[in-house]
Amino acid sequence: MSASWTEAAPAKVNLSLHVTGRRADGYHLLDSLVVFAEVGDVLRAEPAPTLSLRLAGPFAAGLSEEPDNLVLRAARGLAALVGDRDAVTPPARAPGHSAEARPGTPAMPLAGAALTLDKRLPVASGIGGGSADAAAALRLLVRLWGVAPDPAALHRLAQSLGADVPVCLECRSVRMRGIGEVLAPVPPLPACGLLLVNPGVGVATADVFRARQGQPFSAPPPLPAAWPDAVSLAAWLRDCGNDLEPPARALCPPIGTVLAAIARQPACLLARMSGSGATCFGLFPTEAEAQAAADRLRPEGWWCWGGALRRG
């Protein structure tokens, strides 16, 4: 039996998002507090002579028409980065799997892997689904192929795949600046409950930025030394914002409906849109309160998840 490897692709959440400027080439400069949730897609891989991708999960249909999924682009980019050699030997044991390599096991082709993407997050939803999947592919295939790419080169590869891929590759709470490539540490996050709600309507990032044209740039307040609890984090975030939320709400009115519903939930400390939408989040003092809010909102027919904010 072939060893099976897995890698989580957690949902990325922009607790704040400021558009701070625009480069001469047209790319917008951002400043964002990015965190991750305890929910996401899951990527699985098995050794194989060629590269393939199978889609599964509740949101697989949203990607079925894509001829060149970002996961495949990440895999091909990694293969090119580490060099065109004939084969690499898989590590002796896949984490969490009983299968072990035996002496004489054939080496696996460098660009080979049978990948399965369990798509659990809504597509084009502002929580980094595709970017998180690409980043998970990079982390997973580094282990599967037994390679050690230069970290700076791997970061550049991630950046070439999309603005959110570098932060998803890090997969930890950071301050993201530039066009997504500048990542800096932030104070430790307190224990928080997090609610994610998506109305089932996709919003194109390019359309949101286009609708924002002519609006002033902004900047976040200075980072504090610490956030002792969820209440202090929410208080700091209230002095921030998401500059993409107003144009996204104009393009997609259900976002406003979702935000109002989140804000009405008991114990909700903050309701805001993530990224370019349409997923919105609510911040709560505890995981249990976020889960209860998700249970109350799920009958609306929206995709809802309530749980803990990743603190790493």
Rosetta silent file (secondary structure, phi, psi, omega in degrees, C-alpha in Angstrom):
SEQUENCE: MSASWTEAAPAKVNLSLHVTGRRADGYHLLDSLVVFAEVGDVLRAEPAPTLSLRLAGPFAAGLSEEPDNLVLRAARGLAALVGDRDAVTPPARAPGHSAEARPGTPAMPLAGAALTLDKRLPVASGIGGGSADAAAALRLLVRLWGVAPDPAALHRLAQSLGADVPVCLECRSVRMRGIGEVLAPVPPLPACGLLLVNPGVGVATADVFRARQGQPFSAPPPLPAAWPDAVSLAAWLRDCGNDLEPPARALCPPIGTVLAAIARQPACLLARMSGSGATCFGLFPTEAEAQAAADRLRPEGWWCWGGALRRG
SCORE:     score description
SCORE:     0.000 S_00000001
   1 L     0.000  134.586  179.675    0.000    0.000    0.000 S_00000001
   2 L   -72.558  143.928  175.574    1.329    3.437   -0.912 S_00000001
   3 L   -69.023  139.122  178.856    2.006    5.897    1.869 S_00000001
   4 L  -111.795  131.544 -179.754   -0.525    8.723    2.018 S_00000001
   5 E  -113.117  147.001  178.693    0.508   12.214    3.073 S_00000001
   6 E  -132.931  153.340  177.119   -1.811   15.035    4.121 S_00000001
   7 E  -146.081  129.288  177.178   -1.472   18.788    4.583 S_00000001
   8 E   -76.536  147.127  175.370   -4.033   21.227    5.968 S_00000001
   9 E  -124.410   78.435 -173.300   -4.854   24.398    4.041 S_00000001
  10 E   -64.036  150.740  175.740   -6.416   26.606    6.739 S_00000001
  11 E   -65.320  133.703  176.392   -8.704   29.505    5.916 S_00000001
  12 E   -93.111  135.299 -179.668   -6.912   32.855    5.892 S_00000001
  13 E  -126.085  126.297  173.577   -8.745   35.748    7.558 S_00000001
  14 E   -88.277   99.562  177.546   -7.900   39.437    7.144 S_00000001
  15 E   -66.356  -31.093  171.644   -8.861   40.899   10.511 S_00000001
  16 E  -140.601  155.850  178.681   -7.915   44.277    9.051 S_00000001
  17 E  -155.454  110.213  179.941   -7.029   45.330    5.531 S_00000001
  18 E  -112.382  132.754  172.570   -5.790   48.783    4.564 S_00000001
  19 E   -90.689  110.270 -169.872   -4.973   49.875    1.022 S_00000001
  20 E  -100.022   -9.451 -179.312   -1.946   52.090    1.650 S_00000001
  21 E   172.509 -172.728  179.592   -0.870   53.038   -1.871 S_00000001
  22 E  -146.569  131.262 -179.448   -0.407   51.918   -5.447 S_00000001
  23 L   -77.359  166.637 -179.730    2.773   51.081   -7.324 S_00000001
  24 L   -62.469  -27.162  179.859    3.639   52.426  -10.752 S_00000001
  25 L   -83.978    3.307  176.027    2.809   49.011  -12.243 S_00000001
  26 L    98.045  -14.534  179.413   -0.738   49.226  -10.905 S_00000001
  27 L   -70.680  137.063  179.487   -0.415   46.785   -8.002 S_00000001
  28 E   -83.961  144.522  175.855   -1.987   48.011   -4.771 S_00000001
  29 E   -94.204  135.558 -174.185    0.028   48.161   -1.552 S_00000001
  30 E  -123.712  160.189  170.885   -1.659   46.614    1.469 S_00000001
  31 E  -141.758  114.966 -170.508   -1.281   46.480    5.233 S_00000001
  32 E  -142.555  139.165  168.511   -3.217   43.664    6.866 S_00000001
  33 E   -88.871  111.765 -174.663   -3.388   41.699   10.099 S_00000001
  34 E  -109.418  131.744  176.617   -3.730   38.143    8.811 S_00000001
  35 E  -130.990  176.170 -178.878   -4.730   35.177   10.949 S_00000001
  36 E  -130.067  150.051 -177.873   -5.837   31.618   10.273 S_00000001
  37 E  -102.803  162.572  177.366   -8.865   29.607   11.329 S_00000001
  38 E   -87.116   44.109  174.839   -9.158   26.015   12.493 S_00000001
  39 E  -149.592  150.447  179.544  -11.033   25.117    9.319 S_00000001
  40 E   172.086 -176.674  174.681   -9.872   24.701    5.759 S_00000001
  41 E   -77.364  166.818  177.327   -9.285   22.486    2.769 S_00000001
  42 E  -132.495  130.208  178.717   -7.185   19.323    3.005 S_00000001
  43 E  -109.353  131.267  177.665   -4.649   18.193    0.424 S_00000001
  44 E  -118.654  150.843 -179.937   -3.601   14.544    0.192 S_00000001
  45 E  -143.678  144.801  171.335   -0.786   13.022   -1.851 S_00000001
  46 E  -129.300  145.955  176.009    0.490    9.591   -2.756 S_00000001
  47 L   -56.279  139.426 -179.239    3.697    8.782   -4.626 S_00000001
  48 L  -156.882  155.623 -179.096    3.024    8.414   -8.361 S_00000001
  49 L   -72.382  -21.690  179.731    5.043    8.430  -11.587 S_00000001
  50 L  -132.670  169.361 -179.870    3.189   11.490  -12.915 S_00000001
  51 E   -92.221  130.684  177.297    1.428   14.541  -11.510 S_00000001
  52 E  -146.889  159.263  179.927   -2.360   14.419  -11.205 S_00000001
  53 E  -137.798  127.838  174.127   -5.091   16.180   -9.243 S_00000001
  54 E  -115.425  137.459 -179.453   -8.479   14.885   -8.184 S_00000001
  55 E  -102.016  136.490  178.447  -11.092   17.215   -6.682 S_00000001
  56 E  -142.957  176.475  176.288  -13.386   16.139   -3.869 S_00000001
  57 L    95.923  170.327 -172.919  -15.419   17.730   -1.108 S_00000001
  58 L   -65.071  -22.390 -178.247  -18.530   19.934   -0.906 S_00000001
  59 L  -114.547   20.582 -179.639  -17.073   22.763   -3.028 S_00000001
  60 H   -64.107  -33.758 -176.577  -15.227   20.685   -5.622 S_00000001
  61 H   -61.639  -28.632 -179.613  -17.732   21.596   -8.339 S_00000001
  62 H   -68.904  -13.609  179.563  -16.644   25.224   -8.185 S_00000001
  63 H  -113.146   -2.623 -170.684  -13.209   24.207   -9.453 S_00000001
  64 L   -64.017  -23.047 -177.321  -14.169   21.442  -11.870 S_00000001
  65 L   -93.257   -2.008 -178.220  -13.926   23.658  -14.939 S_00000001
  66 L   -79.547  118.142 -178.997  -10.435   24.995  -14.148 S_00000001
  67 L   -75.866  -20.223 -175.286   -7.913   23.451  -16.555 S_00000001
  68 L  -137.009   74.670 -178.412   -4.904   24.621  -14.561 S_00000001
  69 L   -58.248  147.164 -177.693   -5.671   24.537  -10.854 S_00000001
  70 H   -60.738  -28.991  176.498   -3.347   26.597   -8.663 S_00000001
  71 H   -61.665  -43.616  178.933   -2.305   23.417   -6.845 S_00000001
  72 H   -67.012  -39.313  177.674   -0.908   22.015  -10.093 S_00000001
  73 H   -62.924  -39.400  177.632    0.847   25.274  -10.892 S_00000001
  74 H   -64.407  -42.252 -179.494    2.471   25.199   -7.440 S_00000001
  75 H   -63.328  -45.388  179.813    3.590   21.602   -7.946 S_00000001
  76 H   -65.776  -38.367  179.040    5.110   22.318  -11.351 S_00000001
  77 H   -65.140  -39.396  178.222    6.787   25.444  -10.031 S_00000001
  78 H   -65.821  -42.490  178.379    8.356   23.529   -7.135 S_00000001
  79 H   -59.181  -41.683  178.904    9.616   20.812   -9.474 S_00000001
  80 H   -68.138  -35.737 -177.476   11.248   23.455  -11.656 S_00000001
  81 H   -65.987  -43.850 -174.020   12.706   25.213   -8.619 S_00000001
  82 H   -85.694   -6.024  172.340   14.468   22.189   -7.132 S_00000001
  83 L   110.621  151.027 -178.380   15.838   21.050  -10.469 S_00000001
  84 L   -91.043   75.576  174.769   15.097   18.632  -13.242 S_00000001
  85 L  -105.994  163.596 -169.787   16.616   15.477  -11.821 S_00000001
  86 L   -66.930  -39.561 -173.455   15.380   11.988  -12.535 S_00000001
  87 E  -161.842  158.352  168.685   14.126   11.010   -9.105 S_00000001
  88 E  -128.876  152.291  179.374   14.072   11.635   -5.395 S_00000001
  89 L   -89.920  125.820  178.964   13.692    9.005   -2.693 S_00000001
  90 L   -62.899  149.826  173.686   10.554    9.434   -0.573 S_00000001
  91 L   -56.165  158.854 -171.421   11.105    9.740    3.188 S_00000001
  92 L   -65.435  -29.603 -174.792   10.917    6.407    4.987 S_00000001
  93 E  -145.484  134.138  175.701    7.563    6.950    6.617 S_00000001
  94 L   -81.983  133.519  179.996    4.573    9.180    5.946 S_00000001
  95 L   -56.004  132.354  176.784    3.312   10.955    9.080 S_00000001
  96 L    76.015   11.667 -177.996    0.249    9.244   10.500 S_00000001
  97 L  -131.031  144.361 -174.410    0.529    6.254    8.156 S_00000001
  98 L   -83.175  -15.282 -175.945    1.744    2.754    8.852 S_00000001
  99 L   -71.291  134.169  179.248    3.316    2.152    5.455 S_00000001
 100 E  -123.272  146.164  177.182    7.111    2.198    5.498 S_00000001
 101 L   -70.677  140.011  178.603    9.576    2.261    2.647 S_00000001
 102 L  -105.765  155.926  176.310   11.486   -0.990    2.218 S_00000001
 103 L   -54.903  135.330 -179.588   15.029   -1.397    0.934 S_00000001
 104 L    88.489    2.749  177.571   14.999   -1.328   -2.830 S_00000001
 105 L   -62.025  129.969 -178.142   11.834    0.787   -3.079 S_00000001
 106 L   -60.416  142.823  175.967   11.949    2.519   -6.487 S_00000001
 107 L   -69.151  148.995 -175.946   12.699    6.229   -6.387 S_00000001
 108 E   -94.122  136.605  175.958    9.770    8.477   -7.226 S_00000001
 109 E   -55.821  140.544 -174.359    9.883   10.850  -10.215 S_00000001
 110 L   -55.790  -44.333 -175.905   10.451   14.394   -9.025 S_00000001
 111 L   -92.724   18.835 -176.415    7.296   15.845  -10.572 S_00000001
 112 L  -100.196  135.788  173.527    5.130   12.856   -9.654 S_00000001
 113 E  -175.199  136.538  172.338    2.308   12.825   -7.119 S_00000001
 114 E   -95.590  103.461 -174.273   -1.313   11.731   -7.063 S_00000001
 115 E   -98.563  141.800  172.525   -2.967   14.696   -5.355 S_00000001
 116 E  -128.816  120.942  178.873   -6.495   14.878   -3.960 S_00000001
 117 E  -101.592  112.894  175.407   -7.885   18.246   -2.896 S_00000001
 118 E   -87.765   99.567 -171.878  -10.739   17.989   -0.405 S_00000001
 119 L   -86.163  100.486 -176.589  -12.382   21.353   -1.083 S_00000001
 120 L  -104.747  -13.923  179.831  -14.182   22.342    2.120 S_00000001
 121 L  -100.711  146.406  175.076  -14.049   26.151    1.781 S_00000001
 122 L   -57.937  149.162 -178.551  -16.228   28.209   -0.581 S_00000001
 123 L   -85.304  145.449  178.052  -14.523   29.243   -3.818 S_00000001
 124 L    50.944   55.741 -169.929  -13.602   32.916   -4.490 S_00000001
 125 L  -121.524    4.666  176.458  -14.635   33.833   -0.969 S_00000001
 126 L    82.200    9.394  178.193  -11.951   36.138    0.460 S_00000001
 127 L  -120.815   25.771  169.129  -10.467   33.569    2.854 S_00000001
 128 L    68.875   26.459 -176.319   -7.584   32.461    0.676 S_00000001
 129 H   -53.936  -57.022 -179.376   -8.916   29.077   -0.391 S_00000001
 130 H   -64.323  -40.019  178.788   -6.973   28.761   -3.644 S_00000001
 131 H   -66.776  -41.029  177.811   -3.895   30.435   -2.181 S_00000001
 132 H   -64.120  -36.765  178.448   -4.010   28.209    0.893 S_00000001
 133 H   -65.288  -43.705  179.176   -4.302   25.151   -1.372 S_00000001
 134 H   -63.220  -43.191  178.986   -1.253   26.212   -3.401 S_00000001
 135 H   -64.259  -39.620  177.565    0.748   26.854   -0.229 S_00000001
 136 H   -63.668  -36.472  177.832   -0.292   23.475    1.166 S_00000001
 137 H   -63.051  -41.514  178.768    0.895   21.854   -2.062 S_00000001
 138 H   -62.995  -47.349 -179.342    4.318   23.450   -1.656 S_00000001
 139 H   -63.897  -42.077 -176.792    4.657   22.303    1.970 S_00000001
 140 H   -67.387  -44.675 -175.932    3.355   18.818    1.199 S_00000001
 141 H   -74.751  -26.989  171.755    5.496   18.168   -1.856 S_00000001
 142 H   -58.166  -42.032  179.240    8.656   19.411   -0.152 S_00000001
 143 H   -73.183  -45.751 -175.886    8.110   16.568    2.325 S_00000001
 144 H   -63.919  -42.027 -177.604    6.910   13.990   -0.182 S_00000001
 145 H   -84.657   -9.520  179.096    9.741   14.585   -2.638 S_00000001
 146 L    65.817   40.617 -177.796   12.342   14.906    0.102 S_00000001
 147 L  -113.004  162.990 -178.892   13.710   18.207   -1.200 S_00000001
 148 L  -135.508   76.817 -179.600   14.994   21.308    0.575 S_00000001
 149 L   -66.351  153.617  174.861   14.517   24.399   -1.594 S_00000001
 150 L   -59.483  128.366 -176.720   16.136   27.663   -0.605 S_00000001
 151 H   -55.839  -40.330 -179.748   13.600   29.469    1.644 S_00000001
 152 H   -66.709  -39.196  178.410   13.963   32.781   -0.212 S_00000001
 153 H   -67.536  -37.595  178.012   13.466   31.052   -3.569 S_00000001
 154 H   -65.495  -38.404  177.038   10.423   29.214   -2.222 S_00000001
 155 H   -63.352  -41.508  178.816    9.003   32.532   -1.029 S_00000001
 156 H   -65.797  -37.784  176.382    9.515   34.035   -4.493 S_00000001
 157 H   -62.145  -44.994  178.521    7.784   31.038   -6.056 S_00000001
 158 H   -58.618  -43.924 -179.753    4.845   31.528   -3.687 S_00000001
 159 H   -61.921  -36.859 -179.501    4.675   35.213   -4.598 S_00000001
 160 H   -68.034  -20.388 -178.454    4.604   34.360   -8.312 S_00000001
 161 H   -85.397  -22.627 -179.700    1.534   32.185   -7.724 S_00000001
 162 L   161.879  155.220 -173.951   -0.561   34.907   -6.085 S_00000001
 163 L   -62.096  -31.958 -177.086   -0.507   37.747   -3.577 S_00000001
 164 L   -91.884   -5.927 -175.693   -1.896   35.622   -0.719 S_00000001
 165 H   -68.207  -40.931  178.244    0.269   32.534   -1.311 S_00000001
 166 H   -58.382  -43.992 -178.958    3.323   33.772    0.691 S_00000001
 167 H   -69.433  -34.027  177.016    1.270   34.433    3.827 S_00000001
 168 H   -71.319  -29.068  175.357   -0.547   31.113    3.409 S_00000001
 169 H   -65.706  -40.638  176.373    2.815   29.383    3.032 S_00000001
 170 H   -66.340  -41.625  175.888    3.836   30.821    6.416 S_00000001
 171 L    56.452   45.170  177.033    0.444   29.789    7.840 S_00000001
 172 L  -150.034  163.141 -178.923    0.789   31.870   11.005 S_00000001
 173 L   -66.370  125.619 -178.390   -0.472   35.201   12.295 S_00000001
 174 E  -147.808  167.266  166.886    1.489   38.021   10.663 S_00000001
 175 E   -97.010  119.116 -176.550    1.324   41.604    9.480 S_00000001
 176 E  -103.549  126.857 -179.305    1.233   41.429    5.685 S_00000001
 177 E  -133.614 -173.350 -174.791    2.425   44.425    3.694 S_00000001
 178 E    67.162 -136.686  174.743    3.616   45.375    0.216 S_00000001
 179 L  -101.941   20.337  178.802    1.673   43.420   -2.381 S_00000001
 180 L   116.575   -6.081 -173.842    1.588   40.465    0.000 S_00000001
 181 L   -94.016  -15.024 -177.857    5.268   39.573    0.056 S_00000001
 182 E   -97.993  112.913 -175.632    6.387   41.491    3.183 S_00000001
 183 E  -119.150  130.787 -177.863    5.553   39.500    6.306 S_00000001
 184 E  -133.525  150.473 -179.275    6.322   40.649    9.845 S_00000001
 185 L   -68.185  158.271  177.315    5.567   39.184   13.295 S_00000001
 186 L  -129.717  164.097  176.566    2.716   40.459   15.445 S_00000001
 187 L   -57.627  153.206  177.700    2.017   40.226   19.187 S_00000001
 188 L   -56.037  140.078  179.882    0.697   36.847   20.354 S_00000001
 189 L   -82.173  143.166  174.451   -3.006   36.464   19.746 S_00000001
 190 L   -76.964  166.467  173.027   -5.356   35.921   22.682 S_00000001
 191 L   -64.355  128.825 -177.138   -7.792   33.026   22.795 S_00000001
 192 L  -143.182  151.012  167.214  -10.760   34.031   20.605 S_00000001
 193 E   -93.100  143.033 -177.435  -13.836   32.553   19.074 S_00000001
 194 E  -130.065  131.053  175.597  -14.166   33.065   15.324 S_00000001
 195 E  -113.623  130.650  174.399  -17.275   32.880   13.158 S_00000001
 196 E  -117.745  133.714 -179.560  -17.049   32.662    9.359 S_00000001
 197 E  -137.806  128.533  176.912  -20.116   33.175    7.164 S_00000001
 198 E  -123.931  128.805 -175.978  -20.320   33.130    3.370 S_00000001
 199 L   -78.073   -0.451  179.398  -23.603   33.969    1.583 S_00000001
 200 L    85.142   19.062  178.986  -22.825   31.716   -1.376 S_00000001
 201 L  -121.994  125.004  179.155  -22.084   34.556   -3.769 S_00000001
 202 L   -80.500  146.731  177.025  -18.649   34.930   -5.347 S_00000001
 203 L  -128.305  127.106  179.980  -16.959   38.331   -5.643 S_00000001
 204 L   -80.001  127.115 -178.847  -14.096   38.934   -8.075 S_00000001
 205 H   -57.061  -42.749 -179.363  -11.143   40.663   -6.422 S_00000001
 206 H   -60.159  -38.641  179.061  -10.370   42.665   -9.558 S_00000001
 207 H   -65.207  -38.182 -179.258  -13.930   44.031   -9.627 S_00000001
 208 H   -66.130  -46.147  178.688  -13.667   45.129   -5.985 S_00000001
 209 H   -64.209  -37.632  178.949  -10.403   47.009   -6.549 S_00000001
 210 H   -63.875  -40.718 -179.883  -11.835   48.562   -9.705 S_00000001
 211 H   -68.992  -20.278 -178.998  -14.891   49.767   -7.782 S_00000001
 212 L   -87.649   -6.094 -177.222  -12.600   51.333   -5.171 S_00000001
 213 L   -53.549  137.470 -179.938  -10.755   53.528   -7.670 S_00000001
 214 L    92.238   -9.923  179.467  -10.603   57.166   -6.617 S_00000001
 215 L   -84.519  151.405 -178.986  -10.889   56.426   -2.893 S_00000001
 216 L   -70.055  155.680  174.379   -8.160   57.656   -0.509 S_00000001
 217 L   -80.658  165.426 -177.514   -5.500   55.368    0.857 S_00000001
 218 L  -141.090  176.492  178.549   -5.377   54.572    4.566 S_00000001
 219 L  -148.362  146.855 -179.817   -3.059   53.217    7.252 S_00000001
 220 L   -80.504  162.753  173.025   -3.633   51.145   10.397 S_00000001
 221 L   -70.131  163.688  178.512   -2.866   52.339   13.928 S_00000001
 222 L   -59.955  148.533  175.782    0.426   51.177   15.481 S_00000001
 223 L   -69.730  140.603  176.691    0.528   47.610   16.762 S_00000001
 224 L   -79.040  173.226  175.988    0.268   47.338   20.551 S_00000001
 225 L   -71.515  -29.453 -178.687    2.737   45.444   22.699 S_00000001
 226 L  -163.929  158.563  168.186    0.084   42.832   23.435 S_00000001
 227 L  -115.850  102.574 -174.639   -3.605   41.974   23.235 S_00000001
 228 L   -63.070  -31.340 -177.682   -4.449   40.542   26.668 S_00000001
 229 L  -154.740  178.949 -178.275   -7.808   39.147   25.579 S_00000001
 230 H   -62.295  -34.700 -179.438  -10.368   39.039   22.786 S_00000001
 231 H   -63.402  -42.143 -179.652  -11.979   42.284   23.983 S_00000001
 232 H   -70.188  -35.451  176.569   -8.704   44.220   23.627 S_00000001
 233 H   -64.448  -44.796  179.241   -8.058   42.730   20.189 S_00000001
 234 H   -63.715  -37.620  179.360  -11.544   43.730   19.017 S_00000001
 235 H   -63.775  -41.351  177.891  -11.067   47.248   20.447 S_00000001
 236 H   -66.126  -40.812 -178.637   -7.830   47.679   18.464 S_00000001
 237 H   -65.728  -28.544  179.364   -9.465   46.312   15.321 S_00000001
 238 H   -65.780  -22.541  175.183  -12.314   48.831   15.608 S_00000001
 239 L   -84.469   -4.019  176.089   -9.724   51.547   14.933 S_00000001
 240 L  -103.326 -157.546  177.174   -8.793   49.650   11.768 S_00000001
 241 L  -177.682 -174.756  169.586  -11.041   48.565    8.918 S_00000001
 242 E  -124.548  106.873 -176.258  -11.248   46.719    5.629 S_00000001
 243 L   -65.341  -16.031  179.567  -10.933   49.236    2.816 S_00000001
 244 L   -89.860   -8.268 -176.562  -12.384   46.716    0.366 S_00000001
 245 H   -66.141  -47.988 -179.323  -15.594   46.224    2.329 S_00000001
 246 H   -58.385  -48.658  178.766  -17.555   49.284    1.055 S_00000001
 247 H   -66.210  -33.545  178.535  -16.985   48.554   -2.669 S_00000001
 248 H   -66.913  -38.927  178.358  -17.608   44.841   -2.117 S_00000001
 249 H   -65.607  -35.781  178.460  -20.909   45.584   -0.353 S_00000001
 250 H   -66.861  -36.876  179.458  -21.937   47.814   -3.248 S_00000001
 251 H   -78.157  -29.072 -173.609  -21.208   45.010   -5.715 S_00000001
 252 L  -137.189   84.686 -177.565  -22.690   42.279   -3.535 S_00000001
 253 L   -54.879  -29.745  177.081  -25.508   43.467   -1.211 S_00000001
 254 H   -56.884  -22.601  177.112  -25.773   40.060    0.565 S_00000001
 255 H   -60.807  -43.630  177.875  -22.491   40.960    2.289 S_00000001
 256 H   -62.248  -38.090  178.051  -24.298   43.712    4.196 S_00000001
 257 H   -63.365  -43.747 -179.873  -27.049   41.270    5.164 S_00000001
 258 H   -65.521  -44.741 -179.869  -24.503   38.794    6.512 S_00000001
 259 H   -60.197  -41.803  179.501  -22.594   41.468    8.444 S_00000001
 260 H   -64.688  -38.671  179.509  -25.780   42.694   10.101 S_00000001
 261 H   -67.139  -39.743  178.298  -26.721   39.133   11.078 S_00000001
 262 H   -64.886  -45.677 -177.309  -23.285   38.497   12.594 S_00000001
 263 H   -61.224  -26.749 -179.676  -23.342   41.769   14.524 S_00000001
 264 L   -78.237  -11.538 -175.253  -26.699   40.792   16.087 S_00000001
 265 L   -70.457  139.458  178.378  -25.290   37.597   17.591 S_00000001
 266 L   -55.857  135.940  176.224  -24.921   37.515   21.383 S_00000001
 267 L    74.223    5.212  179.098  -21.381   38.303   22.574 S_00000001
 268 L   -67.301  126.429 -178.595  -20.181   39.381   19.116 S_00000001
 269 L   -92.837  -28.076 -176.395  -17.267   41.773   19.581 S_00000001
 270 E  -162.100  137.983  174.218  -16.697   42.700   15.938 S_00000001
 271 E  -124.599  129.045 -175.982  -18.253   41.926   12.537 S_00000001
 272 E  -156.453  159.416  174.425  -16.219   42.559    9.369 S_00000001
 273 E   -85.237  147.998  176.070  -15.596   41.255    5.860 S_00000001
 274 L  -101.484  138.980  176.018  -12.420   39.284    5.120 S_00000001
 275 L    56.879 -134.091  177.578  -10.238   40.043    2.115 S_00000001
 276 L   -98.065   11.397  176.784  -12.239   41.087   -0.943 S_00000001
 277 L    86.128  174.069    9.496  -15.286   39.105    0.202 S_00000001
 278 L   -99.418    5.868  179.056  -17.783   37.720    0.296 S_00000001
 279 L   -68.905  136.193  176.691  -16.925   35.796    3.480 S_00000001
 280 E  -117.980  158.630 -179.427  -17.467   37.800    6.664 S_00000001
 281 E  -130.618  158.047  171.488  -16.277   37.055   10.173 S_00000001
 282 E  -126.681  139.828  178.143  -17.315   37.687   13.721 S_00000001
 283 E  -103.581  133.041 -175.880  -14.963   37.843   16.691 S_00000001
 284 E  -131.192  156.757  179.242  -16.192   36.352   19.984 S_00000001
 285 L   -63.916  -33.236 -175.554  -14.726   35.964   23.478 S_00000001
 286 L  -134.185  158.334  176.188  -14.919   32.154   23.339 S_00000001
 287 H   -61.966  -40.754 -178.459  -14.964   29.320   20.844 S_00000001
 288 H   -61.714  -38.420  179.596  -18.290   28.071   22.241 S_00000001
 289 H   -68.706  -35.504  176.500  -19.995   31.427   21.582 S_00000001
 290 H   -68.107  -40.715  177.786  -18.739   31.420   18.000 S_00000001
 291 H   -63.462  -41.402  178.669  -19.998   27.862   17.477 S_00000001
 292 H   -63.570  -39.328  178.079  -23.406   28.780   18.891 S_00000001
 293 H   -64.181  -40.724  177.553  -23.625   31.751   16.519 S_00000001
 294 H   -61.490  -41.415  178.984  -22.811   29.489   13.558 S_00000001
 295 H   -63.233  -36.812 -179.752  -25.581   27.108   14.599 S_00000001
 296 H   -72.082  -32.390 -175.014  -28.092   29.965   14.756 S_00000001
 297 H   -89.798  -19.546 -176.021  -27.140   31.349   11.330 S_00000001
 298 H   -58.402  -35.779  177.412  -26.825   28.076    9.397 S_00000001
 299 H   -61.181  -13.643  176.626  -30.607   27.824    8.749 S_00000001
 300 H   -69.662  -10.300 -178.219  -30.263   30.980    6.591 S_00000001
 301 L    89.813    6.858  178.488  -28.716   28.731    3.942 S_00000001
 302 L   -87.620  157.333  169.876  -25.293   30.310    4.289 S_00000001
 303 E   -78.043  124.704 -176.480  -22.005   28.464    4.716 S_00000001
 304 E  -133.051  140.566  172.495  -21.161   28.918    8.401 S_00000001
 305 E  -142.117  136.542  175.620  -18.322   27.796   10.616 S_00000001
 306 E  -129.887  135.477 -179.156  -17.655   28.614   14.245 S_00000001
 307 E  -176.693 -146.237 -174.878  -14.574   27.660   16.208 S_00000001
 308 E  -103.076  149.012  171.144  -11.240   28.888   17.438 S_00000001
 309 E   -80.370  131.294  175.283   -8.824   31.384   16.008 S_00000001
 310 L   -64.909  131.178 -174.946   -5.406   29.821   15.414 S_00000001
 311 L   -97.708   -6.930 -179.608   -3.029   31.463   17.846 S_00000001
 312 L   -82.130    0.000    0.000    0.228   30.449   16.155 S_00000001
